[in-house]
Amino acid sequence: MRHEALQRCMLANDSVTVAVAVPIWLTAADIDALEVEYGLQLLPEGASPRALTGHIDFLQVRNGAIHILDYKPDARTNKPIAQLTLYALALTRLAGIRLFDIKCAWFNEEQYCEFFPRSLLAQVRPRGGGEAGHSLVAQRWHRGRVTSGPGYHPNRTRRPPKLPAPAR
């Protein structure tokens, strides 16, 4: 319910929010192509079905860049870096948007943290045409283990958008 109220509020009152609850579906062919292009493993070996689905909470266009936002009330225990990076990769594959033009962020009532997925992925690209460098899901960003480093910029001075009061 909180997600839905926040989505309605952002669509009605925020001029840069262009879509909410955007569905994402990556097929096995999409996953294979992204793994080759970025030199990483998106799913654990032998995962079945070989597909990724989800939805982007908020899609914004600001200053010529695409912003993928995710509302995470439980962000202290579930930092969605891997999830948001997957959504950014999905937009590159499905909509032809350059990774360079995408910025991701998660927020709740207390925090707003943003990062550039291109910076994170630059760390895992194979050098010299080798095999995939890392597993996006199983290693580097599993359960939000990355809390600092290139591409990750927590911004605690910026306040998140004012949330509507919970429905009673």
Secondary structure, 3 states (H helix, E strand, C coil): CHHHHHHHHHHHHCCCEEEEEEEEEECHHHHHHHHHHHCEECCCCCCCCCCEEEEEEEEEEECCEEEEEEECCCCCCCCCHHHHHHHHHHHHHHHCCCHHHEEEEEECCCCEEEECHHHHHHCCCCHHHCCCCEECCCCCCHHHCCCCCCCEEECCCCCCCCCCCCCC
